[in-house]
Amino acid sequence: MENHSLCSIAGNMVIGCAASTIAPYEAELAQSYTLATNYTAVGHPSPPDYVALISGSTFNMSSECFPTQPCGSDHLCCPIDAPNIVDRFDQAGLTWKAYAEDYNGGCRPGGQPLPFNYFQNIYDNASRCKNLVNASTVWPLNTTGNPNIFLNDLGSIATASNFMWLSPSPCDQWHHLCTGYGATNQGDVYLSTVVPKILASTIFTTQRAALFLLYDEGFGKGSDACPNRRGDCVYAVWAGPQVKRGYMCGASYTHYSFLSTLEWNWGLQNLTSNDGSARPMSELFTTGPPCVLQAGFTSNPIHPQASQTIAFSGLASGGVQSYSYTWNFGDGGNGRGQTISHSYSKYGTYTTTLTVTDGDGGTLTASHTLTVAPASLLGGICLQCFFKSNPTASLLLVGLPVGLTLAIGIMTFVKRRRHKTIPRLEGLPPETLDKKE
């Protein structure tokens, strides 16, 4: 998928991200399976990221580079003369195939390119070129794609390869908005139709299979979209029978980690020092170790007033499922549960602390300082501010009706400042003030 950041897709299910409504299906998929919340792209524009995914290097690529073009100003010649994951697959006797929508197949295609086209030992190899195929019987696409050839191959171990790559069309991969799709969230709509078919296929219901759903980069050059650090964090989800369910992991991954994961899974030799030093994403699989426990929480509203109900929601990732949540609100109040409500009776500054305990007994705390404003009444007048500056009046608040309290407060104010004009309270007619005096 193309050009969307982590927060824009996953929303506030990730610690540090704001709410998002553009990708409801992908948010649901992440909640059902495993989301890497700290996975970053390695370059801009898109081609360096695609090349890195299958070779372990960007080769200093700074622009599009096709085999039919001469060497560019960045001294990069296409095809690239370097090893790639296909070499490792062939050496290990593993089968592979790359599918693309809006593509007529082979190494000299019409339509969008595949990253495999960039490499000389694929581009100039007729046998390998046969593994670059059209994903759909409809080409070119002008509506939401149905990669039926790819899906049909998932119906049998005789037609499915060990490694299968699918590139949707530029419209389906959300590279840009396309007319005739009927939705600004067209990429999410596309995935909502295709991913369930993948997960329900014969391969995924009978074999050890895993699906990796990934965006190449955020919003383009200069993207800095990680919620808690600098970097171009993108949506990266593992799904299928071999991965953890309802799990989020904040470990630091990049596109080189995807390549490292393939090498880890099949025992393949590293291609470069980049994938050699990148950690495989083993923590996201059922047999893998837990990720580091992380915790955080949100509050709504973020600028509350005294006596206003505040909704707190705890967030946890990593560690060992399941989690328990314990709250200390800083005013003597406390509670339990992932979601909880609380109100502060007085305005001021409070430190709210959440303690998350995972299924293995590990604990982590997250704290935020919350400023609670005075409660407002009668067109915005701050009664608490008024009584704070008049201690005698504030003593009279306990147990008295609001109307009587207001009258006593005004009388006290008058008594202490006989020579000053009584301020008129907005929202009350003059005759009301006269009667209360």
C-alpha positions in Angstrom: 0.0 0.0 0.0 1.1 3.6 -0.6 1.7 6.9 1.1 -0.2 6.9 4.4 1.3 7.2 7.9 0.7 4.9 10.9 -1.4 7.4 12.8 -3.6 8.2 9.8 -4.5 4.6 9.5 -4.4 3.1 13.0 -5.6 6.2 14.9 -5.7 6.4 18.7 -5.3 2.7 19.2 -1.6 3.6 19.1 -0.1 5.5 22.0 0.5 9.0 20.9 -1.8 9.0 17.8 -5.0 11.0 17.5 -8.3 9.5 16.4 -8.7 8.6 12.7 -11.8 7.5 10.7 -10.3 7.0 7.3 -9.5 3.3 7.6 -12.0 1.5 9.8 -11.3 -1.9 8.3 -7.5 -1.7 8.8 -8.0 -0.5 12.4 -10.2 -3.6 13.0 -7.6 -5.9 11.3 -4.9 -4.5 13.6 -7.0 -5.0 16.7 -7.7 -8.6 15.6 -4.1 -9.5 14.8 -0.7 -7.9 15.4 0.3 -4.3 14.7 3.9 -3.0 14.7 3.6 0.5 16.1 7.2 1.6 15.5 7.9 0.4 12.0 9.6 3.0 9.7 10.2 3.5 6.0 13.8 3.9 4.9 13.6 6.3 2.0 11.7 8.7 -0.3 10.1 8.5 -2.8 8.6 5.0 -3.0 11.2 3.1 -5.1 14.0 3.1 -2.5 11.5 1.5 0.0 10.4 -1.2 -2.5 14.0 -2.1 -3.4 15.0 -2.2 0.3 12.3 -4.7 1.0 13.7 -7.4 -1.3 17.5 -6.5 -1.3 18.5 -5.0 2.0 19.6 -1.6 0.4 18.3 1.5 -1.3 21.4 1.7 -3.5 21.3 5.5 -2.9 18.2 5.6 -5.1 16.6 9.1 -5.0 14.1 8.9 -7.9 12.4 6.5 -10.2 14.8 4.1 -12.0 13.6 1.8 -14.6 15.6 -0.7 -16.7 14.8 1.2 -19.9 16.3 4.4 -18.6 20.0 5.3 -18.6 22.1 5.9 -15.5 20.7 8.8 -13.5 22.4 11.8 -11.8 22.6 9.8 -8.6 24.9 7.4 -10.4 22.4 4.6 -10.1 22.1 2.4 -13.2 19.2 0.1 -13.8 18.9 -2.8 -13.7 20.7 -3.0 -10.4 23.5 -5.5 -10.3 23.2 -6.9 -6.8 21.8 -10.0 -5.1 18.2 -10.0 -3.8 15.8 -12.2 -2.0 15.0 -14.2 -5.2 18.6 -15.5 -5.1 18.1 -16.8 -1.6 14.8 -18.4 -2.5 16.3 -20.2 -5.5 19.3 -21.4 -3.5 17.0 -22.8 -0.8 14.6 -24.4 -3.2 11.7 -22.1 -2.2 9.1 -21.1 -4.8 8.1 -17.4 -5.3 5.8 -15.3 -7.5 5.0 -11.6 -7.7 1.5 -10.4 -8.7 0.4 -6.9 -9.7 -2.8 -5.3 -10.7 -2.8 -3.0 -13.7 0.0 -5.1 -15.1 0.4 -7.3 -18.2 3.2 -9.5 -16.8 6.8 -10.3 -17.4 9.9 -8.1 -17.0 9.1 -5.6 -19.8 5.6 -4.9 -18.7 2.9 -2.3 -19.4 1.5 -0.8 -16.3 3.1 -0.2 -12.9 6.5 -1.7 -12.2 7.4 -4.3 -9.5 10.6 -4.0 -7.5 11.8 -7.3 -8.9 12.1 -5.5 -12.3 14.9 -3.3 -10.9 17.4 -6.1 -10.6 19.6 -7.3 -13.5 19.6 -11.0 -12.5 15.8 -11.0 -12.7 15.3 -8.6 -15.5 17.6 -10.5 -17.8 16.5 -14.0 -16.8 13.6 -15.3 -18.8 12.7 -18.0 -16.3 12.5 -15.6 -13.4 10.5 -13.1 -15.5 7.8 -15.6 -15.9 7.2 -15.3 -12.1 6.1 -11.7 -12.5 2.4 -11.9 -13.4 -0.8 -10.0 -13.7 -3.0 -10.5 -10.6 -6.3 -10.1 -12.3 -8.1 -11.1 -15.5 -9.2 -7.5 -15.8 -6.5 -5.1 -17.1 -6.3 -2.2 -16.9 -8.5 -1.6 -13.9 -10.9 1.3 -13.6 -12.8 0.1 -10.6 -11.9 -1.4 -7.3 -9.7 -4.4 -8.2 -10.3 -8.1 -7.8 -7.0 -9.9 -7.9 -8.7 -13.1 -8.8 -5.6 -14.8 -10.3 -3.7 -14.2 -7.1 -6.7 -15.4 -4.9 -7.2 -18.5 -7.0 -3.6 -19.5 -6.5 -4.2 -19.4 -2.8 -6.7 -22.2 -3.2 -4.2 -25.0 -3.5 -0.7 -25.9 -2.4 -0.1 -26.9 -6.0 -0.6 -23.3 -7.2 0.5 -21.3 -4.1 4.2 -20.4 -3.9 6.2 -20.3 -0.6 6.5 -16.5 -1.1 3.7 -14.5 -2.8 3.9 -10.7 -3.4 0.9 -8.6 -4.4 1.0 -5.0 -5.6 -2.5 -3.5 -6.0 -3.2 -1.0 -8.7 -2.2 2.7 -8.0 -5.9 3.3 -7.2 -6.3 0.3 -5.0 -3.1 0.9 -3.1 -4.3 4.4 -2.3 -1.4 6.1 -4.1 -4.0 8.8 -5.2 -7.7 9.2 -5.3 -9.4 7.9 -8.4 -12.6 8.9 -9.9 -15.3 6.2 -10.1 -14.3 4.6 -6.8 -17.0 6.4 -4.8 -15.0 6.8 -1.5 -12.1 8.9 -0.3 -11.0 5.8 1.8 -10.7 3.7 -1.4 -7.6 1.8 -0.1 -9.4 0.7 3.0 -12.4 -0.3 1.0 -10.2 -2.4 -1.3 -8.5 -4.2 1.6 -11.8 -4.9 3.2 -12.8 -6.9 0.1 -9.5 -8.7 -0.5 -7.9 -9.4 2.9 -10.9 -11.5 4.2 -10.6 -13.7 1.0 -6.9 -14.2 1.6 -7.4 -15.2 5.3 -10.3 -17.5 4.3 -8.3 -19.2 1.5 -7.2 -22.9 1.6 -3.6 -22.0 2.2 -4.4 -19.8 5.2 -6.9 -22.3 6.8 -4.8 -25.4 6.3 -1.1 -24.4 6.2 1.4 -22.4 8.2 0.8 -19.1 6.5 1.1 -15.4 7.4 0.0 -12.2 5.7 2.1 -9.0 5.9 0.2 -5.9 5.1 2.4 -2.8 4.7 2.6 0.8 3.5 5.8 1.8 1.7 6.1 5.3 3.3 4.1 8.1 4.9 3.0 11.2 3.1 6.2 11.6 1.1 9.6 13.3 1.3 10.1 14.8 4.7 7.5 12.6 6.4 8.0 12.6 10.2 5.0 10.8 11.4 6.0 8.6 14.4 3.9 9.4 17.5 6.7 9.2 20.0 10.0 9.8 18.1 11.2 11.2 14.8 10.8 9.0 11.8 8.4 7.9 9.1 6.2 5.3 10.9 3.9 3.3 8.7 1.1 0.8 9.2 2.5 -2.7 9.3 0.3 -5.7 10.3 0.9 -9.4 10.4 -2.3 -11.5 10.1 -3.1 -15.2 9.9 -2.9 -18.4 11.9 0.8 -18.0 12.9 0.7 -14.6 14.5 -0.5 -13.3 17.9 -4.0 -12.1 18.2 -5.0 -8.6 19.5 -1.4 -7.7 20.0 0.6 -4.5 19.5 4.4 -4.3 19.5 6.4 -1.1 19.9 9.8 -2.6 19.0 11.8 -0.6 16.5 11.5 -2.2 13.0 12.2 -1.0 9.4 11.7 -2.4 5.9 15.0 -4.2 6.5 13.2 -6.1 9.4 10.8 -7.5 6.9 13.7 -9.0 4.9 15.3 -10.2 8.2 12.1 -11.9 9.1 12.0 -13.9 5.8 15.6 -14.9 6.4 14.9 -15.9 10.0 11.8 -17.9 9.0 13.6 -19.9 6.3 17.1 -19.9 7.6 18.5 -17.8 4.7 21.8 -16.0 4.5 21.6 -12.2 5.0 21.9 -10.1 1.9 23.6 -6.9 3.4 24.6 -5.6 6.7 21.2 -3.7 6.8 19.1 -6.8 7.0 21.8 -8.6 8.9 21.6 -6.1 11.8 17.9 -5.6 11.6 15.9 -7.5 14.2 13.4 -10.0 12.7 9.8 -9.5 13.7 9.7 -12.7 15.7 7.9 -11.1 18.6 4.8 -10.8 16.5 4.4 -14.6 15.9 2.8 -17.1 18.3 6.1 -18.8 19.0 8.1 -15.6 19.5 9.1 -13.8 22.7 7.0 -10.9 24.0 7.8 -7.3 23.0 8.7 -4.7 25.6 5.7 -3.7 27.7 4.5 -0.1 26.9 1.7 1.9 28.5 -0.2 5.1 28.0 -3.6 6.6 28.3 -5.9 9.3 26.9 -8.4 11.6 28.6 -11.5 13.3 27.2 -12.0 16.2 27.4 -8.3 17.2 27.5 -9.1 20.6 29.1 -11.6 19.7 31.8 -13.3 21.8 34.4 -14.0 21.1 38.0 -16.9 18.6 38.6 -16.8 17.7 34.9 -16.8 13.9 34.1 -13.5 12.9 32.4 -13.3 9.7 30.4 -9.9 8.0 30.7 -8.8 5.1 28.4 -5.7 3.0 29.1 -3.5 1.7 26.3 -1.0 -1.2 26.5 1.2 -3.0 24.1 3.9 -5.6 24.2 4.5 -7.7 27.3 2.3 -10.8 27.9 -1.5 -10.7 27.4 -3.8 -10.0 29.2 -3.5 -6.6 30.9 -4.9 -5.1 34.1 -5.2 -1.3 34.6 -5.0 0.5 37.9 -5.5 4.3 38.2 -4.4 7.0 40.7 -6.0 10.3 39.9 -3.9 12.5 42.1 -6.7 13.8 44.3 -7.1 10.7 46.5 -9.3 8.9 43.9 -8.4 5.6 42.3 -9.9 2.8 40.3 -9.5 -0.2 38.0 -10.3 -1.0 34.4 -9.1 -0.1 30.9 -11.7 2.6 30.6 -12.9 4.6 33.6 -14.5 8.0 34.4 -13.5 10.5 37.1 -14.2 14.1 38.0 -12.2 16.5 40.1 -14.2 18.5 42.7 -11.8 21.4 42.7 -9.8 23.1 40.0 -6.0 22.8 40.0 -3.2 20.7 38.7 -3.2 16.9 39.2 -0.9 14.1 38.3 -2.9 11.1 36.9 -1.0 7.8 37.0 -1.9 4.5 35.2 -0.2 1.3 36.2 -0.5 -1.6 33.7 0.3 -5.1 34.8 0.7 -7.8 32.1 -0.1 -11.5 32.2 3.4 -12.3 33.4 3.3 -9.9 36.3 5.4 -7.2 34.6 4.3 -3.6 35.5 4.7 -0.2 33.9 3.4 3.2 34.9 2.4 6.2 32.7 1.7 9.6 34.2 0.3 12.8 32.8 -0.2 16.2 34.5 -3.8 17.4 34.0 -4.9 21.0 34.5 -8.5 21.3 35.7 -10.1 24.7 35.1 -12.6 26.2 37.5 -16.2 25.4 36.8 -18.1 28.1 35.0 -21.7 29.2 35.6 -24.0 32.1 34.6 -22.7 33.0 31.2 -19.1 32.2 32.0 -18.5 33.7 35.4 -16.2 31.7 37.5 -17.8 31.3 40.9 -14.9 29.3 42.3 -12.5 32.1 41.3 -14.7 34.6 43.0 -14.9 32.6 46.2 -11.3 31.8 46.2 -10.5 35.6 46.5 -13.2 35.9 49.2 -12.5 33.3 51.9 -15.4 34.5 54.1 -17.9 33.9 51.2 -16.4 30.5 50.3 -17.0 29.2 53.8 -20.7 29.7 53.3 -20.9 27.4 50.3 -21.3 24.1 52.1 -24.8 22.7 52.1 -26.6 25.8 50.8 -28.7 26.1 47.7 -27.1 27.8 44.7 -29.4 30.8 44.8 -28.9 31.4 48.5 -25.2 30.8 48.2 -25.0 33.5 45.5 -26.9 36.0 47.7 -24.7 35.4 50.7 -21.6 35.7 48.5 -22.7 39.0 47.1 -23.6 40.3 50.6 -20.2 39.3 51.9 -18.6 41.0 48.9 -20.5 44.2 49.6 -19.7 44.2 53.3 -16.0 44.0 52.6 -16.0 46.6 49.9 -18.6 49.2 50.8 -17.2 51.9 48.6 -17.0 49.9 45.4 -19.6 49.4 42.7 -21.3 46.0 42.8 -20.4 44.1 39.6 -23.3 43.1 37.5 -23.6 39.4 36.9 -24.2 38.5 33.2 -27.3 36.5 32.6 -29.4 37.8 35.6 -31.8 40.7 35.1 -31.5 43.8 37.3 -34.7 43.0 39.2 -33.3 39.6 40.2 -30.2 41.2 41.7 -32.3 43.7 43.6 -34.5 41.0 45.1 -31.5 38.9 46.2 -29.8 41.9 47.8 
